[in-house]
Amino acid sequence: MGRRRGVRRIPYDLIGSRESGAVAVVEIPEGVDPDEAAREIMRRHPHVKSILLKAGAREGEFRVRPLELLAGSEDTEVIHKEHGYRIKVDPRLVYFSPREATERQLIAESVRDGELVLLMFAGAGPYAIAIAKRRRAQVVGIELNPVAARYFQENILINRVGHLVFPIEGDVAYVTPAMYGRFDRVVMPLPKGAYAFIGHALRALRGGKGIIHFYYWGGEDAPLEAIRMFRREAASMGLEVLPLGSRIVSSYAPRVSKIRIDFLVRPLRVE
């Protein structure tokens, strides 16, 4: 990630590497000339081959942000490197955030060897790859976007983790029921809309016991809202959830953040 100033501050993210080239995803502040901003970024980072301008909010079924080519090559496919693994992706077609590299490592470190992990909304597979490169754990990843699913499959090959990571192209709501009761841990890295799949995540756990990493979007009350949703859904299944903690992953706007809440799930104890 980069936050540099030429004449003025220009926030942007770098996705890619020196070897494959990189793209810069940029926000142009009011009053800054876009062409001047592009030249400044390329001057600072000679390996940047394309400048992509954020042209709106994430939209559509696959939650991909519209990005306009501001300067450079039309070929915006890159291979991004982080923490010893590589992710091939085109940010114009698939959601990927380099800002979440630390978050991916935190999730990978929390997984135990021998676990079976369900990764919902897998995207191009960065969470699955991070886990497989860090732990001897198997990951089943589900992704609806066919382009992201193709990149997911390629990234498994690139990182040589095909013995640990198993991609499925499909809708979480339709795919997960066939795997209820099999997993030790569920990861739900979709901040807007993951709450609709809480029931599937709970039912996916083996024996009603395990860990769920739930991502949510909101303000200061977001963790409490998530806890209420989980407790309500779990109680209807004879389960209880114990919050283990929460973490702000990234900021969307003033007082609005993407957060992660971790839950321990277990059968409800009857006194």
RAQUIPE-V246872 format. One record per pair of residues at least 24 apart in sequence whose ideal C-beta (glycine too) atoms are under 6 Angstrom apart, sorted by sequence separation. I is the first residue (numbers start at 0). GAP is how many residues later the second one is. D is the distance in whole Angstrom. If there is no record, write none. Layout:
I GAP D
I GAP D
This chain:
7 24 6
23 24 5
48 24 5
110 24 5
123 24 5
175 24 4
179 24 6
181 24 6
190 24 5
240 24 5
21 25 5
25 25 6
66 25 5
122 25 5
171 25 6
180 25 6
184 25 6
190 25 6
191 25 5
20 26 6
21 26 5
49 26 5
103 26 4
107 26 4
110 26 5
128 26 6
137 26 5
138 26 5
139 26 5
140 26 5
141 26 5
183 26 5
184 26 5
185 26 5
186 26 5
187 26 5
188 26 5
190 26 4
238 26 6
9 27 5
22 27 4
23 27 5
24 27 5
25 27 6
26 27 5
123 27 4
124 27 4
143 27 5
187 27 6
20 28 4
94 28 6
95 28 6
123 28 5
175 28 6
239 28 5
17 29 5
22 29 6
131 29 4
238 29 6
93 30 5
121 30 6
124 30 5
128 30 5
141 30 5
237 30 5
63 31 6
123 31 6
207 31 5
37 32 5
62 32 6
131 32 4
201 32 6
37 33 4
131 33 5
141 33 5
229 33 6
5 34 3
194 34 6
198 34 5
88 35 5
197 35 5
201 35 6
225 35 5
33 36 6
218 36 5
86 37 6
127 37 5
218 37 6
221 37 5
222 38 5
86 39 5
3 40 6
216 41 6
215 43 6
84 44 5
214 45 5
212 47 6
213 47 5
84 48 5
212 49 6
211 51 5
119 52 5
22 53 5
93 53 6
92 54 5
93 54 4
22 55 6
209 55 6
21 56 6
20 57 6
93 57 6
208 57 5
19 58 5
19 59 4
207 59 5
126 60 6
204 60 6
15 62 3
16 62 6
88 62 6
126 62 6
14 63 6
87 63 6
15 64 6
16 64 5
14 65 5
117 65 4
87 66 5
87 67 6
115 67 5
190 67 5
86 68 6
115 68 5
116 68 5
117 68 5
118 68 5
119 68 5
120 68 6
114 69 4
120 69 4
114 70 6
85 72 5
84 74 5
14 76 5
14 83 5
61 83 4
12 85 5
117 86 5
0 97 5
0 98 5
102 146 5
98 151 6
